Amino acid sequence: MGRTYIVEETVGQYLSNINLQGKAFVSGLLIGQCSSQKDYVILATRTPPKEEQSENLKHPKAKLDNLDEEWATEHACQVSRMLPGGLLVLGVFIITTLELANDFQNALRRLMFAVEKSINRKRLWNFTEEEVSERVTLHICASTKKIFCRTYDIHDPKSSARPADWKYQSGLSSSWLSLECTVHINIHIPLSATSVSYTLEKNTKNGLTRWAKEIENGVYLINGQVKDEDCDLLEGQLLNSDHRSTATVQICSGSVNLKGAVKCRAYIHSSKPKVKDAVQAVKRDILNTVADRCEILFEDLLLNEIPEKKDSEKEFHVLPYRVFVPLPGSTVMLCDYKFDDESAEEIRDHFMEMLDHTIQIEDLEIAEETNTACMSSSMNSQASLDNTDDEQPKQPIKTTMLLKIQQNIGVIAAFTVAVLAAGISFHYFSD
């Protein structure tokens, strides 16, 4: 038996209201959350057309082979940045004319795998073996309104399509727990002699990959204690844990610093959430938001053709800060990133372009103060401390966060969460 997709009714209304306007087809993304029993879809957004494509796709005989996978995957990567922890691009949809109703499956399959591959390449984390590996493809005939819902195993490109149930439900968007925290990061990335020839972007990504392992392996304390990961989120027995990390001195040619306070937010469906679900969603949002800010910064530097400085010169860049906006008709909020010189109108327009939903400027929530997170880099430092796992243990530092859990409008509970982040305290240069 295939998977079941519980879909917010407003998603069905959105899909029904899409007008092909003489085009042969329209494609887009399905967004929501996976669980072991069923998946939840809370948003659908069509991929904006390229200007040069508009005329070509209006011909009713256009083939689905004309579907621009590169453009669609770029849209998927942009949208993926806008999703807080716990939410994913679950798959793709396509709406076609009746003439193409029997010629959609191969195109959808290729698009789904291309989207997943593109998004996964940018992640600092990996899916666990226990997590759902199926992604959905949805086809709707614009004339008959008939729906074909199938899934594929993303770990097996040769997997066959499996039928899935597509069920609409009202009020789904209000059935979520909201988890919020502020993380103070101070990531010191040493540049070894062998990596000095790499670009600043590549060195930074390599350093973030090492840092991601520390976040993944961290011990998360709720109310000063560790809960069993299989316990219900708001109750459960205690679990003793002892986590340590070590450091070694390493000769380096320079360093990259990432420092500041970042706002993190994650959502999990309120149907019997477990501690492990909450911790995993928060961890991934921490990793995503830091990596996404760095990637956006490097894109901005490339766009404005700002050269990297060499030798002993220092660089200092302010990372973009986070802006949240409520999903229309929902308690869930999505996000974007804003530089100081960008206006609220520009952020609103980007939300509308990527999500195909009307956003009001007054709904934008600035999550962080300006200049709270920054990146600096320098060359020719003497030595650094780098994290290892095979030396004598030392006591790790505790980074304290406030984790707020909210459901609908009312606050359910607030926890103080301490992350024993392995090795972060040791990433400093020696004089």
N, C-alpha and C positions, 0 to 999 in steps of 0.2 A: 504494500500500500504506500502511495506517495505522501509527500509532506502536505500539510495544511497551512495555508496563508490566511491569517486573519487581517482583514484590510479595513482601514478607516473608511467610512461611507463617503467622506469628502474626496477621497482618492478616486472613487468610482465616478463621482460627479465631475471631477477634473478631467478624467479620461474621456468621459462622454461628451464634454464640452469642447474637446480639441477638434478644430475644423481643419481639414486637409487643405482647404482653399486652393483646390486645383492640383495639389501635389499628389504624387503617387503614394507617399508614406511619410509618417512622422515617427521618430524614435526618441527614447528618453530613458530615464533611470527610475528605479524603484528603491526606496530608502526605508529602513526600519531596523529591526533587531531579530537575531536568531535565538531560538531556545531549543532545548532537546526535544520538546514535543511538537512545537509549532513555531512559525515565524510571524512577526507582526509588521505590517506595512503601514506607515503613517504619512508617507509623502511620495508623490510622483512628480517628476519635472522633466519636460521635454528638452532635448538638446537644441539650443538656438541655432538656426541655419546660418551658414556662411553666406555672405552677400552674393558671391559669385555662383553659389549653388542654387539660389532662389529660382532663377529662370529655368535651369536644367531640370529641376525636380518637379516642375509644374506639368511636364508632359505626362499624360496618363499612362503611357506605355513604358515609362522609365523603369529600369530593372533595379531590383534590390542590390545588385552588385555595385550600384553607384553609391551605396551607403558608405560614407566617409568614416572609416573606423578611427583614423588618427584624430579627426576633429571630435568624434564622440568620446574617445578615451581622454582627450584633454579636458573636455567638459566634466567627465567623471572625476578626474583628479582634482579639478577646481572645487567641485561639490564635496568631495571627500574631505577637503580641508575644513569645510564648513560644518562638519558633523562632530558634535561632542562625543565623549567616550560612551560606548555602548551602542551607538548607531552606526550602521554600515550601508554601503550600496549593496542591496540584496540581489540585484539583477537588472534586467533591461526589459523595456516594452517596445512594441512597434504597432502602429495603427496603419493599416493599408487599405487601398481600394479593393473592391471585390475582384478585380482582374488579377491582383497579386495575392489573393487569399491562399492560394496553394503553393506559393513560392517564397515563403517567409522563413522556414525553419533553419535552413543552412545559414542565412544571413544573421539571424538572431543568435545562433550558436557561436559563430565567429565573433560577433560583437560582445557577447557575454564573456567569453574567455579573454578577449583583448582588453576589456575593461578591468577585469579582475587582475590580470597580469600587470597592467600599468599601475594600478593603485597599490598592489602588493609590493612592487619594486621600491616604493618610497617609504614603506613602513620600517620602523625600528623594532618591531615585535613580530612574532610568528603565532599563527593559530595553534592551539593545543590539539592533541590527538582526539580529545573528547568532544571538541567543538564540531558543529554542523559544517559539512564541507559541500553542501549543495547550494547552488544559486539558481534563481528563477528566471525564466523567459516567459513573457506574456505577449500574445498576439491578439489584436482586436480587429475585426473587420468593420470598417467604417459604415458599410451599408447594412449588414445584417446584425451588427453588434455582438456577433458570436465571439466567445473567448476561448483561447487555447492556452492553458497554463502548464508548463513543463519545467523540470529541473535537470541540472547536470552536476556531476561531481567535479569540482574545480581542480582536484588533485589528479584527475584522469582525463586528459584531453580526448581520449578515445571512448569515453563513457557514452552510453546510450541515453536518450531522453526518457525521463520518467514522468508520468502524468501526476499532476498536483491539484489539490482543491484550492479554489479561490473564493473566499467567503467574506462578504461585507458585514461590518458591525459598527453600529453607532457608538460614539463616546470612547472609542479606543484611545484617542489622543490624550484623554485626561487620566488614563490609568497608568501613570508612571511615577516612579520615585526619582527625585532629583538629588544628586550628590554634588556638593560644592566644596572646594578647598582652595587655599592659596599656598603655592609652593615657592619657597625662597631658594633659588638655584645659584650655585657658585661652581660652575664646571670649568676646570682648568685642564685644557687639552695640550699635552706636551707634543712638540714636533721633533721627532727624532732626526738624526742626520740623514737617514735613508728616505725620509718623507719630505724633506725640505723642498724638493723640486716639484712636489704636488701643488695643485692650486689650493687656495685658502678654502674653497668650497669642499674639495675632496678631503683635505685634512680635517675639517670640521665634522664632516659626515662620519669619517672613521672614528673620531673621538666620541661622537654621540652614540655610535654603535656600542662602544665599550661602556659608556655611561648607562645605556639602556639595559645592559645586563645587570648593573647594580640596582636599578629601579625594579627590574623584574625579580631579582633575588632578595629584595628588601623584605623585612618583617614589618607588617603593618599592625600597629597596636590600636585597639578600640577601647576607649576609656582606660588606657594604661595597661591593657591586657590583650592577649591574642585570643581570638575566637577560632574555634574549629571551622575550617572553610566550608564544611557541609551543613553547618548550623543555619537556622533562619537568621536573617540579617539583624533583627532586633532582639534576639535572645540566643542562648546557647552556652555550652560548657566552655571552660577555659582550656587553653593549650599552652603548655610550657614550651618555650623556644629559646635557643641560644645561638645567635648569629654573629659571626666575627669576620673581619677582613684584615688584610695586611698591606704593606707598602714596601717598595724597594726604590732606591735612588737610581736615576737613569740620566745619562748625559744627553742633553738636547740642544737643538739649534734655535729654538724659539717656543712660543706658546700661543694658544688662542684661549681667551677667557669669555665665558658666557655667564653673565651675572644679572640678577634682578628677581623681582617677584612676579609670578605669573598666576593668573586665575584659571582654575581647572573646573570643569563641569562634566558630569556624566549622567546618563539616564538608564534605568532598568525598569522593565515592566513589573508592575506591582503584584503579579501572580506568584506568590510564595518565593520571593527572591532569597538567595543564599548569600552568605558572607563572601564566598569566593566570587560571586557574580559582581558584587559591589566593588571589591578590591580590584578585580581584573579591569572593570570599566574605568575606574579612576586611574590605575596605572597606565592604561593605554591612552587616556586623554593627556596625562602628563607628558608621555613620550611624543604623542602626535603634535601637541601645541608647540613644544620646543622645536621639534624638527621642522614643522611647517613655517615657523617664524624665520628660521635660518634660511630655508629654501626661498621664501618670499624676498628676504633681504638680498640674497645673491641674484635673484632674478631682477630686482630693482637696480643693483649695481651693474649688471650686464646691459640692461635696457638703457641706462644713462651713461654707459661706457666709462665708468669710473675705474681706472686701472688700480691694480693692487700695488702697494708700496713694497719696496725691496729692502734688503739688508737690515739695518738696525732701526729703520723707521717704524713708527707705531701707527696702527689704524684703529679708529674708534667709530663704531656704527650703532645707532639706536635701532633695536629690533621693533617691528610693528607691534602694537598692542591690540588686545582682543576686544571685539565688539559683539554683543549678543542681540538677537532679535527673536521675538516669539513666533513660532510657527502659527499661522492664522488658525484660530479656533482650537488651539492646543496649549497645554501647559509646558510642552517641550520647546526649548529655545535652541536655535542654530547660531553659528558664529561666523565672523569674518575678521580680517586683520587690517589695521589702519595705521598709516604713517602720519606724522604730525602735519605734513603739508596736504593731506587729503581731506576733502570736505565731507560733511555728513551726507550731502547729496550724492557724492561719488560712491560712497559705501552703500547707500540705499539703492542706487542704480545697479550696482554689482550684484546685490542680493536679488533684485528683480530679474536681472538677466540670467543668473545661474539657476534660480529656483522657480522662475516663471510664476511668481506670486506677488501680489501688491504688498509693498512694505511702506509704512509711514515713518518719516524721520523721527517723530516723537517716540516711536517704539524702540529705537536704537538704544541699547544699554551699554555704556562705556564701562567695561569690566575693570579696567586698570587705569591708574593715573599715567599721564604722559611720561615717557622716559623711564619706566620702571624696569625695563629689561634692555640690556645692551651687549654688544660684542666688541671685544678689543683683541688685537693680535700684535705680537712683537717678535723680533728675531734676535739671535745671538745670546740667549740666556744660557746660564751655565749648566743647570741640572734640574730635574723634576722628580716628583714622586709619582710612581705609576702603580696601579693596583695589580696585585698578583694573588694567587690562591694557595701557594705552597710554602709560605714562610710562617714564622711564629705569629700567633694571633695577637691582635691589639683590639682595644675597646673602640667600637665605632661611635661616631657622633649621631645624635638624634635630631632629625629635622622634624619639627612639629607642625602639623597642619590641623585646621578645623574642618571637619567633615560634617556638612549639614545635609540631612536627609529630609526631603519634602515630598508630600504627595498631594496632588491637586493644588489647592490654595493653602491649606493649613500645614504647619510644620509638625511633623511627627516626632522627631528627636534630633538631638545634636550630639555628636561624638567628638572627642579630641583624639586625633589619630597621630601617632608618631611613627615615622618611617625610619627604620635603622638601615640607612642606605649604605650598602657595603662599599667602602673605599672612597666615597666622595670627600670625606674630611682629609684625605691624604693627598689630594691632587694639588700640591703647591710646589713651587721651585724652592730649592735650598740656595742660600747665598753663596 
